[in-house]
């Protein structure tokens, strides 16, 4: 591999951290960077985590009415979300 094209491990770690959707994991990584002395980078990641949390709050939760009398709306909604993600 050409040394000129090699990506700095720290840069790669930060880039992968910014691609995450989990604000708790982003915060955890920010803490690691802070301990290593990269406080400005950690602050940036923490800001990203705050943005992720804000985005979650702004998204309205979809309401799914159960078409089955034996299943509550909550049970049906849980089923629908599982089917959407394929995480059964």
Buried (B, 14 or more C-beta within 10 A) or exposed (E): EEEEEEEEEEEEBBEEBEEBEEBEEBBBBBEEBBEEEBEEBBEBBBEBBEEBBEEEEEEEEEEBEBEEEEEEEEEBBEBEEEEEEEEE
